[in-house]
Amino acid sequence: MKNGETREVAPQEETAGKIETFDADGALSRAFLLRRGFCCENGCKNCPYGFHLNRQKGKS
């Protein structure tokens, strides 16, 4: 491609390799939290590490 030229990008190509940071409710997505690689122990709604504030505080 020469300078100034543009090309059409297929929709799947634009999102390839990208992870959505937030879910529909505005919470951090499970995929994002997994990619981050550790639990912050803040009780994230989509925590993939099994941490839940209610369980840790002894509440049901």
JOGI-V525106 format. One record per residue. N is the residue number from 1. RES is the residue in one small letter. D_LAST is the distance of its C-alpha to the last C-alpha in whole Angstrom. Layout:
n = <N:N>
res = <RES:RES>
d_last = <D_LAST:D_LAST>
This chain:
n = <1:2:3:4:5:6:7:8:9:10:11:12:13:14:15:16:17:18:19:20:21:22:23:24:25:26:27:28:29:30:31:32:33:34:35:36:37:38:39:40:41:42:43:44:45:46:47:48:49:50:51:52:53:54:55:56:57:58:59:60>
res = <m:k:n:g:e:t:r:e:v:a:p:q:e:e:t:a:g:k:i:e:t:f:d:a:d:g:a:l:s:r:a:f:l:l:r:r:g:f:c:c:e:n:g:c:k:n:c:p:y:g:f:h:l:n:r:q:k:g:k:s>
d_last = <60:62:61:60:60:56:55:53:49:47:44:42:44:43:39:40:38:36:32:31:29:27:25:26:23:25:22:23:24:23:26:27:24:25:29:28:27:24:21:21:17:17:14:17:16:18:17:19:18:15:14:10:10:6:7:10:9:7:4:0>
